[in-house]
Amino acid sequence: MTGATMIDETILQGISDVARLHLGWTGGDLTPEMRLVEDLRLDSVRLLTLAAEVENRFRIFLDEADEMAIETVADLVEIVRRKLGA
């Protein structure tokens, strides 16, 4: 496993934890291809909750452009990785 893959797995696990704790997600671990609105059924309030709790978890700031670019879990992982400078 490469360093980037390990980092992505750690970020993905953190996002899965946030989804379980703050959104009541009970569908198992998230996968990169899952779409936030269609697959996770997140409305605008739940999307904001996810964004805020991911910011808290990873100590990053997601600006409006970041939020607009997120459609899948993989998009969120990539943005968190970039914000962490990893």
Secondary structure, DSSP 8 states (H G I E B T S, - for coil): --HHHHHHHHHHHHHHHHHHHHH---SSS--TT-BTTTTT---HHHHHHHHHHHHHHHT----HHHHHT--BHHHHHHHHHHHHT-
